[in-house]
Amino acid sequence: MQNVPNAPALLSAARAQGEAGSGEVSAAEGEGAEGEGATAEQKVDTLRPAAFSSIEQLYRQQYNSPLARSLTQYGYNLFQTSTNYTSKLAVPGDSYIIGPGDKLRIRIWGNGQDAAYTGTVRRDGTIDVPQIGIIPVAGTPFGKLEDVFRSEAEKYIQGINLSVSLAELRSVEIYVIGEVSRPGLHLVPPFSTVIGGLISGGGVKKSGSLRTIKLFRDGTLVQVVDLYTLLLYGSREQDLPLQDGDVLFVPRIGPTAAVAGAVLQPAIYELTSEKTAADLLELAGGALPQTFTRKLLLRRFVDNQEFVIKDIDQRSGSADLAKVSIQNGDLLELQYLGATWPEVVRLEGNVWAPDIFKYRPGLKLSDILTDPSLLKPDSIIEFGLLHRYDPQTTRYRVERFPLARVFQHDYDAELAPYDRLEILSRKEYNIKEPVQLMGSVWRPGEYTYTPGLTLGDLLGMAGGFRFEADTGRIDLSRQEIRNGEVTTINKTLSADTNGDFPLQPYDYIYVRHVKDAASFKSVSITGEVKFPGTYRIRDGERLSDLIERAGGFTDKAYFYGAYFVSAKAKLIQQKSINKMIDDLELRVQSVLSDKAQTLATDKDAALIAGQQQALKGLIGRLRQVRATGRMSITLGPLASIKGTDFDFELHEGDSLHVPQKPNFVSVVGSVYNANSFLYRENLSLKDYLDRAGGPTKTADRKAVYVVKANGEVLASSQGSFFNSFWNYKPMPGDTVVVPENLDRLPYMQLIGNISDILFKIATTAGIIFAI
């Protein structure tokens, strides 16, 4: 037995602080823990004094026991996770006594009556029912309630049926006092029990008793509740239902003792009838299998004067735990059985079932590595690692052994205690041996090489050949290292005869494709042909071939208005438009830069800024212009164009639209009545302009032009055509365009010849561009 003189009076301090109702550590205790000799864990605990009660702090810090540093008081977490909820719709038994607050539902039917009423029993114990009157019901058992209502109802109405049910039960009014978080008067749901009442009071504080809770009814002690019967044995025998006016009293906590170490439930326990170490150990659920039960320690403060540690040595059999008495403040400590390093051999790594084998003299590699089926996929089979313990350095050293030869019974070695056999994973070590397949297969790319992989296997993994693949000439490139240098070997294989050709890591296979094998050229023809649609063509097909395949023209075909679009012409036109816009933008930047250098006033600067913004907006709109790709063609009956210069070769994306003959000529732009006018054979361009009201004041009369239905453009400024321009007789589908006079716009005046540039862009794109 070990004596520690001048030990503090722990129990007295704990009880005194418990009576004060405090769950926190006092300042004095905090200073003691922070003083010289306090452990690191004690100092950490003092940084959070509200986390543990004073009793828990004492057991954790003052017993000089590492096993006690995590002890808490048993059972109090019941109130941290519990809620008190009982449905008010619960169905009571016939003996339930009706009282104020109960809500009743009464229904009467028969003899011409059919009525229902729901009402609450008033404080005077009565309920007022229409057509019957005021009926006293308080104190009546629920099972006799219908008889009371029927006898009252039959005084006024004969031959009726009647039913009474409880719509809602009244709450129960109780007092919860003593060591609870919220002492006072509480309303609890009907059929609440003692535990529900304690929960409504906020739960028992750690300074309160869990084992001597008292239930008073009408001034008489009805039950002493020990919550350990519920917590340890699951019994609710003492958890009685509460009634109106009941008083729950939680006294201060009684004597305590703790169990620490290798037991099922280490904790601080409140004692009642427990007198011996065996009783205390039973509260903790008994010793674990890992307990060193031959020797136990009982730590105790004696008479508030000294601290002793008593060895309970059971090796001689003289110490019986049932004869070792327990007193307030004791700590029973069960040590864990010390573990020794067993002599085993371990198999680990990329195996299906890592295993441990008891070492025996003569144990060999082949006794453990019996079959390749032990290994997971992608294991490194060429070698494994043997980790062997060296007791001289207390470290492992690593030896490599030929794993494949072990499985082939071509190699073996004896093992030693504590050996570890490690099987390595190719994935874990990022070992990749790729082969590449490119070209005309469905999923070209890099594939992982596997032993025995053939050309046919790889082609299958890639989904096979595409239509255009040249299966008879497959190129294979292979890298080989010879005398420290890399040599590339090229082979030509055939899928038909070399499907079983074995591949090697880092091979590169390319499947060539036959030119234009899978590319199909298509053109479309719409409008007045017998079979409009999209047709695939072969190289060299001409316009007449397409018309023949479409069944020829209908009688309504308007050859002059044929609209032919070339994909190649569209690209050329768009490049031309982009170049003109680029040139215009450079001119704008140059002119504005020159103007900015000659500014005289802020007003001039603002004017230039406004012009710059307007021109920027114009160029932005021009950037949106897209070429149509229309070509002006000469079209007529099939026989008239076949074999002529107008029977040109077709290309991918070309399209031909043959419209019906329109009966109008359009006039658009700066005229007073932009519209389409009925075609008349003898009317000239001037006549149509007159019908549109003539050019407006802002029109540029010198820049009028005609977009013919065949795609050609006739302009008033085209030299020799100028004199006869106004007498030109438009054809059906022609459009007369009267542009605006751009010189009237101040910002346009900065750029010379801008009208000419806009005209070229508009006619190239086949649009009418409005400023």
Stockholm file with secondary structure:
# STOCKHOLM 1.0

chainA/1-771         MQNVPNAPALLSAARAQGEAGSGEVSAAEGEGAEGEGATAEQKVDTLRPAAFSSIEQLYRQQYNSPLARSLTQYGYNLFQTSTNYTSKLAVPGDSYIIGPGDKLRIRIWGNGQDAAYTGTVRRDGTIDVPQIGIIPVAGTPFGKLEDVFRSEAEKYIQGINLSVSLAELRSVEIYVIGEVSRPGLHLVPPFSTVIGGLISGGGVKKSGSLRTIKLFRDGTLVQVVDLYTLLLYGSREQDLPLQDGDVLFVPRIGPTAAVAGAVLQPAIYELTSEKTAADLLELAGGALPQTFTRKLLLRRFVDNQEFVIKDIDQRSGSADLAKVSIQNGDLLELQYLGATWPEVVRLEGNVWAPDIFKYRPGLKLSDILTDPSLLKPDSIIEFGLLHRYDPQTTRYRVERFPLARVFQHDYDAELAPYDRLEILSRKEYNIKEPVQLMGSVWRPGEYTYTPGLTLGDLLGMAGGFRFEADTGRIDLSRQEIRNGEVTTINKTLSADTNGDFPLQPYDYIYVRHVKDAASFKSVSITGEVKFPGTYRIRDGERLSDLIERAGGFTDKAYFYGAYFVSAKAKLIQQKSINKMIDDLELRVQSVLSDKAQTLATDKDAALIAGQQQALKGLIGRLRQVRATGRMSITLGPLASIKGTDFDFELHEGDSLHVPQKPNFVSVVGSVYNANSFLYRENLSLKDYLDRAGGPTKTADRKAVYVVKANGEVLASSQGSFFNSFWNYKPMPGDTVVVPENLDRLPYMQLIGNISDILFKIATTAGIIFAI
#=GR chainA/1-771 SS CEEEETCCCHHHHHHHHHHTTCCSCCHHHHHHHHSTTCCHHHHHHHTSGGGSCHHHHHHHHSSCCGGGTTCCBTTTTHHHHCCCCCCTTCCCCTTCBCCTTCEEEEEEEETTEEEEEEEECCTTSEEEETTTEEEECTTCBGGGHHHHHHHHHTTTCCSCEEEEEEEECCCEEEEEEESBSSCEEEEECTTCBHHHHHHHTTCBCTTBCSSCEEEEETTEEEEEECTHHHHHHCCCTTCCBCCTTCEEEECBCCCEEEEEESBSSCEEEECSSCCBHHHHHHHTTCBCTTEEEEEEEEEEEETTTEEEEEEEECSSSCCCGGGSBCCTTCEEEEEECCCCCCCEEEEEESBSSCEEEECCTTCBHHHHCCCGGGBCTTBCCSCEEEEEEETTTTEEEEEEECHHHHHTTSCCCBCCTTCEEEECBTTTTTCCCEEEEEESBSSCEEEECCTTCBHHHHHHHTTCBCTTEEEEEEEEEEEEEETTEEEEEEEEECTTTCTTCBCCTTCEEEEEECTTSSCCEEEEEEESBSSCEEEEECTTCBHHHHHHHTTCBCTTBCGGGCEEECHHHHHHHHHHHHHHHHHHHHHHHHHHHHHHHTCCSHHHHHHHHHHHHHHHHHHHHHHTCCCCCEECCCCCCHHHHTTSTTSCBCCTTCEEEECBCCCEEEEEESBSSCEEEECCTTCCHHHHHHHTTCBCTTBCGGGCEEECTTSCEEETTSGGGHHHHTTCCCCTTCEEEECBCGGGSHHHHTSTTHHHHHHHHHHHHTCCCCC
#=GC SS_cons         CEEEETCCCHHHHHHHHHHTTCCSCCHHHHHHHHSTTCCHHHHHHHTSGGGSCHHHHHHHHSSCCGGGTTCCBTTTTHHHHCCCCCCTTCCCCTTCBCCTTCEEEEEEEETTEEEEEEEECCTTSEEEETTTEEEECTTCBGGGHHHHHHHHHTTTCCSCEEEEEEEECCCEEEEEEESBSSCEEEEECTTCBHHHHHHHTTCBCTTBCSSCEEEEETTEEEEEECTHHHHHHCCCTTCCBCCTTCEEEECBCCCEEEEEESBSSCEEEECSSCCBHHHHHHHTTCBCTTEEEEEEEEEEEETTTEEEEEEEECSSSCCCGGGSBCCTTCEEEEEECCCCCCCEEEEEESBSSCEEEECCTTCBHHHHCCCGGGBCTTBCCSCEEEEEEETTTTEEEEEEECHHHHHTTSCCCBCCTTCEEEECBTTTTTCCCEEEEEESBSSCEEEECCTTCBHHHHHHHTTCBCTTEEEEEEEEEEEEEETTEEEEEEEEECTTTCTTCBCCTTCEEEEEECTTSSCCEEEEEEESBSSCEEEEECTTCBHHHHHHHTTCBCTTBCGGGCEEECHHHHHHHHHHHHHHHHHHHHHHHHHHHHHHHTCCSHHHHHHHHHHHHHHHHHHHHHHTCCCCCEECCCCCCHHHHTTSTTSCBCCTTCEEEECBCCCEEEEEESBSSCEEEECCTTCCHHHHHHHTTCBCTTBCGGGCEEECTTSCEEETTSGGGHHHHTTCCCCTTCEEEECBCGGGSHHHHTSTTHHHHHHHHHHHHTCCCCC
//
